[in-house]
């Protein structure tokens, strides 16, 4: 080998392309295919979602901000969401990043109820990717948006029609911690601490969301800590506003659907104390439920 050949040899080796590099799409071309010049063109040429889904995480994080997902027609968004749920080997983080990118900005932009196609695609995605829809849509909405009516409707429908009891319990725990469980875990976190909002003191919207979590079948299974973590904020709301309606509605739900947990964890007295503070007419119904629970418990105890 001549001296010149020896000099060129390393360059020839460096020019070789590995099989992995060949599998990676040209990022610029991929972005261009996702941002077509018009809705009409986009409908005629559905982007290659498989290439997007299989991007390494570091490249996906670069690509996503360059794609205007909000401008996509809802049927294109639905196609991407279906591709995500149908792809068995998609990485958990890629699924989360894409679900957040595809639907969060659309839901935030809603000024009226979500279109049926968009809502149905969110519900179907949550049935298969409930954890990722929680982390990528519901929790960001809870702690980053103003929780206006259209956004709350999306949250409630997704909770009641898609999430499992374990997923709903996980969501409840995040709400009870006012987001600390979510924000203290850097993995899979989408919402920045800089943009974080807080839910306490709870308002009617928060009570409505918790009511949906607890009333949807199958019911969740409380632990003692989670039950009292729920009761304490209710107490604080009623103490500051004895006429609060949402708190009494939630107590009525607890006493009608979760009587066994209230007995098991000795929470009946705490519920009754809150009722005594309230001046709402619903307190009578809650007191009635408490009396019924105690009676059944006494009858069961005598039989043992």
N, C-alpha and C positions, 0 to 999 in steps of 0.2 A: 504493500500500500504506500503510495507517495505521501509526502508531507501534506500536500493539498487535500488528498483524500482523507487523511487522518483528521484534518481540521474540520472537514465537512461531515464526518461520520456522526458526531453527536447531534448535529443539526438534523440529520436524517431521522435519527431516533426520536427526537422531540417532535417532529412533524407527524409521527404516527398518531392516529386517533384511536383511543380505546373504545371497546364496544359500548361502554356506559355513556361516553360522550356522544356516540352516534345515536343513542336512544333519546337524548335530550333535544327538544325542539328549539328552534331559533326563537329566543324570547321576544325579540322585536316583531317577528312575523306573527307570533302567537297573540301578542297584544293587539296588533293591527287586525287580526281576524276577529277579535272580541269587540273591537270598537269600529264597527262598520259605519259608513257615512250616513246611512239612513235606516230607519226602522224597516222599510220595505226590503232593502238589501239583506238586512239581518234575518228577516223571516225567510228569505230565499236561500240563505246560506248559514245554517246553524253552525256555530263554532265547534271546533273539535274539543269537546269538554274533557275527553280522556287524556289529552296532552296536558291540559291545565291541572287536572286532578293528580297526575303522576309527577308533577314538578317537585323537586326537592324543596323542603320548607323554606330555605333561605331565598330561593328564586321566587317561590310563590309569594312571599312577603314583599318582594320587589314588584312583582307583576300586578298584584291586586290593586294597589292605589292608582295604577295607570288604566284601569278598566272602569268605565262608567256604568256600573251595574244598575244604577237607578233609572237609566234611560232605556233599559231593556224592556221589551213587551213582557207581560206576565207569562205568556206561554213559553218564552225563551227561558225565563227564570225557572219555571216549572220543569223544563227539560233538564236544566243543570241540577236542580234538587233531586230529580229522579235518578240521574246518573250517579250522584253522590251516594244515594241509598242503595243503588243496584251494584255498586262497585265493592266487592268483598274485601279487596286488599288495600283499600284507601287508608292512609295513615289517619289516626285519630285527630292529630293537629291540623292536617290539611282539610279534613271534613269540617272541623270547627271554623277555621279561617274562611272557607268558602261559603259556608252557611251564613256566617255573620255578614260577609261582604255582599252576598246575593240578596238578602232579605231585610237586614236591619235598616239600611238607608231607605228602602222602599216603605217600610212600616213607619219610620220616623216622619216621612214626608206626607203621610196620610192626613187629610183634613176631614175625611168622612170615612164611613165604614170601608174596610178592605174589600176590593173586588173579589167575587166568589172564587175565581181561578187562583188568585194569590193566596187567599185564606185556605182553600182546599189543599194547595200544594204545601203550605206550612204544616197543616194538620197531618198530612200523609208523611211528610218528612219526619215530624216529631214522633210518629208511631214507630219508625225504624231507628231514628237517631235522636231520641228524646233528650239525652244528656247534652248533646251538641246544640240542640235547639234551645235548651235551657241556658247554656253558657254563652251561646252566640246571639240569642235574641231576647229571651225573657229577662234574664238578669241585667243585660245592658239597658233594656227599656226601664226596668225598675229603678236602676241607680244612675241613669244618665239622661233620661227623657223627662218631660214635664207630666207624663202620664195623663195625657188628654184622652178623651173618650175613644177615638179610633184605636189608639195604642192599647188601652185597657181592654177593649173588646178582643183584640188579637191575643192578648195574654190569657184572658178568661176562656176563650174558645180552645186555645191550645192546651191549657190545663185540663179542661173538662172532657176533651175529646181525644187526647193523645197520650198524656203522660201516665206512666205506671204509678202505683201507690208508693213505691220506693223513690221514684223521681220526685213525686210531689212532696214526700217527707223531706227529701234533701233540699228542695226549694223552700219549704217551710223553715228549716233550720237556718238557711241563709237569711231569710227575712227576719227571723227571731234574733239573729246576731247583728242585724242592721248592716249586713254585707260583709262583716269581718271574716267569716269563713271563706268567702270568695276572694276578697281583696288580700288576705294574708297568704294565699296560695298563688304563687307566680305562674305555675303551670296552668295552661289553658285559660289564662285571664285575658279578657278582651278589653274591658273598661279600664281606662287610666285613672289612677288615684286623683289626678289633677282635675278630672271632670266629674268626680264622684259626687252624688247627692245622697241624702239620708232619708229614711222612711219615717223615723220617729220625730215627734209623736205621731202615731198612726191616725190617718184620716179615713174617710168613708171608702176611698179607693183601695187602700191597703186592707181594710176589713173585708171588702168585697172579694179581693184576691185570696185572702186567707180562707174566707168562707167557701170559695170554689175548691181550694185545695182539700179542705176537710169534708166537703159534702159529696165530692165525686166518688163513685164506686169503682173499684173496691176501696173501702176506707183505709186510711193509713193506720199504722200501729204506733201509738205514743210510747215513749220512754218516760220515766218519772221526770227527768230533767227537762225534756222538751215540753211536757205538759205544763210544768210550772213556769218555764220560760215564756210560754204563751199567756198564762194567766196574769203574770206580773204586769206586762204592758197594758193589758185590758184594765187592770186595777188603776193604773196611773191615768189612763184616759178618763175613766169614770170619776176619779177623784177631782180631776181638773174640769170636767164637764159632766155633771150628773145627768144631763139631758141627752147625752150621746146615744144615738140609736144603733149604730153599727156594733158597738160593744155588746149591747144586750142581744142583738141578733146572733152574734157569735156564741154567746153564753147559752142561748137557747139551742143552738146547733150542738154544742158540746154536751149539754144535758140530755138531748134527745138521741144523739148518735153515738156518744162515747161514754155512756153511763158506766160501763164496766171498768174503763180506765180511771174514771173519777173515783170509783170505789176502791179499786186496787191500789191507787197511789194516794188515797186519803185527801182528795182535792175538793170534796163536796163543801166543806166548811169555808174554804177560800172563795168558792163560787157564791155561796150565800152571803158572805161579807160584802162582796162587790155589789150584789143585788140590793143590799140594804143601803148602800151609798147612792144608788141610782134613783132618779125620780121619773124614769120612763115607764110607760104603761106595760111594756114588755116584761118588766121585772116580775109581774104577777105570773106570767106563763113560765118563767124560769123557776120561780118559787114552787109552782105546781109540779114541774119536772123533778125538782129536788125532793119534794115530799114523796113522789112516786118512787124515786130511786131508793130512798131510805126505807120505804115500806117493803119493796121487793127484797132489799138486802136483809131486812129483819126476818122476813118470811123464809128466805133461803137459809139463813143462819139457824133458824129453829129446826129445819128439816135435816140439818147435818148432825 
